[in-house]
Amino acid sequence: MERKPLTLAEKTYMPQIVSGLGITFKNMFRKKVTMEYPEVKPPIPEGYRGQPALVKDPDGREKCVSCQLCEFVCPPKAISIIPGSIPEDSEHANVEKAPEEFDIDMLRCIYCGLCEEVCPEEAIFLQDNYSINGLSREELVFNKEKLYDIGGVREDEHFKWKKKKEAEVSGNPHH
């Protein structure tokens, strides 16, 4: 295959340089699209699965009953729970268990959402936080207190603290 000879302008690369400068000047006067992260964050899409966190009921009590379903279903084994018991003389003795320790290793978590789906008490939810950082591995193992701080309070139909008492008051102890 025979090539056509290059012109003087093509030999000096002038058409390519002028074309490149044209693109540069055109973009210099365009509207800026850079976000000032972290002050301005992009919108989060519907159904986004972010970091898991524990939530409390509207009265500020923990909803987790230490059933450990989230721990068993977690594919990377990022959740570890040590169940604890509630003292017999407590006003909340109708609830059989509460977690003594509840840790999630955020370095292992794959944000799959299985823990949220399997929780019978709706005590764990995925938040819309996508910027998790720390200076050591230990900082990224979130304990129960930190998980409750992140999750906050959430209302729903599961009030584990009230179910048995309301059933006893109404005269039906097997509710």
ZISUL-V956652 format. One record per backbone hydrogen bond with DSSP energy under -0.5 kcal/mol. NH is the residue of the N-H (numbers start at 1). CO is the residue of the C=O. If there is no record, write none. Layout:
nh	co
NH	CO
NH	CO
This chain:
nh	co
11	7
12	8
13	10
14	9
17	13
18	14
19	15
20	16
21	17
22	18
23	19
24	20
25	21
26	22
27	23
28	24
29	25
29	26
30	27
37	35
39	36
40	36
41	39
48	45
50	48
50	127
51	129
53	125
55	123
56	152
57	61
60	57
63	55
72	68
73	69
74	70
77	74
80	103
82	101
83	81
84	98
86	96
90	87
93	90
95	92
96	94
98	84
100	82
101	82
103	80
104	142
105	78
106	104
106	140
108	105
109	105
117	113
118	114
119	115
122	119
125	53
127	51
127	125
132	130
140	136
140	137
141	138
142	104
142	140
147	143
148	144
149	145
150	146
151	147
152	148
154	56
159	157
160	158
162	159
163	159
166	162
167	163
168	164
169	165
170	166
171	168
172	167
173	171
175	172
